[in-house]
Amino acid sequence: HPYYADFGWVAAAGSNVKVPAADTIWTQVGSGTLGVNRPITLSFDNGEGLVFSREIALSDDYVFTIKQKVENQSQYKQYLDALQGVREELGIKLKEEMYSS
């Protein structure tokens, strides 16, 4: 017997936040194809500071696992700006500075 799952995001009542919909075009992060123990990640930037992502994985038993997250890019930037003086005084680097490509 097949199973059906529905997942996604719903904006709060009265909110104008743009969330992914059925017709959203997602972008693959990285390269490669989905396969057993080879997950892929898809992302969608709503242009308003929110980045939605889905990691889709397939197990040896052909069971799908889908992990979703939302990153608030503008909130992260505000947080970093507020702590910049403390970070500089203590010599703390950001992960982006330590692992830049």
C-alpha positions in Angstrom: 0.0 0.0 0.0 1.4 3.4 -1.0 1.7 6.2 1.5 1.2 9.9 0.8 3.0 12.7 2.6 2.5 16.4 2.2 5.1 18.9 3.5 6.0 22.5 3.0 5.5 25.9 4.6 2.4 28.1 5.3 2.7 31.8 6.0 1.0 33.1 9.1 -2.5 34.5 8.7 -2.2 38.1 7.4 1.4 37.7 6.6 2.9 38.8 3.2 5.9 36.5 3.5 6.6 34.7 0.2 6.8 30.9 0.9 7.5 28.1 -1.6 4.4 26.9 -3.4 3.5 24.0 -5.8 4.9 26.0 -8.7 8.1 27.1 -7.0 11.3 26.5 -9.0 14.0 25.1 -6.7 17.7 25.3 -7.2 20.0 22.3 -6.5 22.8 23.1 -4.1 26.0 21.4 -5.4 25.8 18.7 -8.0 25.0 15.0 -8.4 21.9 13.0 -8.5 19.7 11.6 -5.8 20.6 7.9 -5.0 20.8 5.5 -2.2 22.8 7.1 0.5 23.5 10.1 -1.8 21.2 12.9 -0.7 20.6 16.2 -2.6 19.7 19.6 -1.3 17.3 22.0 -3.0 17.0 25.7 -2.1 14.7 28.6 -2.8 15.5 32.2 -2.0 12.3 34.3 -1.6 14.2 37.5 -2.3 13.1 38.9 1.1 16.0 37.5 3.2 14.6 34.0 3.7 16.2 30.9 2.2 14.2 27.7 2.3 16.0 24.4 1.8 15.1 20.7 1.6 17.5 17.8 1.9 16.1 14.7 0.2 17.7 11.4 1.1 17.0 7.8 0.0 17.8 4.8 2.2 18.9 1.3 1.3 15.2 0.3 1.8 14.1 3.0 -0.6 12.6 5.1 2.1 12.7 8.9 1.5 13.7 11.3 4.3 13.1 15.0 3.8 14.6 17.6 6.1 13.5 21.2 5.8 14.9 24.4 7.1 14.5 28.2 6.7 17.4 30.6 7.2 16.7 34.2 7.9 19.7 35.8 6.2 18.8 39.4 7.3 18.4 38.4 11.0 21.8 36.7 10.8 23.4 39.8 9.3 21.9 42.0 12.0 23.2 39.6 14.7 26.7 39.7 13.3 26.7 43.5 13.0 25.6 43.9 16.6 28.4 41.6 17.8 31.1 42.9 15.5 33.0 45.0 18.2 33.0 42.1 20.6 34.2 39.6 18.0 37.0 42.0 16.9 38.1 42.6 20.5 38.3 38.9 21.3 39.7 37.9 17.9 36.8 35.6 17.1 36.4 34.7 13.4 33.2 33.9 11.6 32.8 30.5 10.1 32.6 32.3 6.7 36.1 33.7 7.4 37.6 30.4 8.6 36.2 28.3 5.8 36.1 30.7 2.8 36.8 29.2 -0.6 
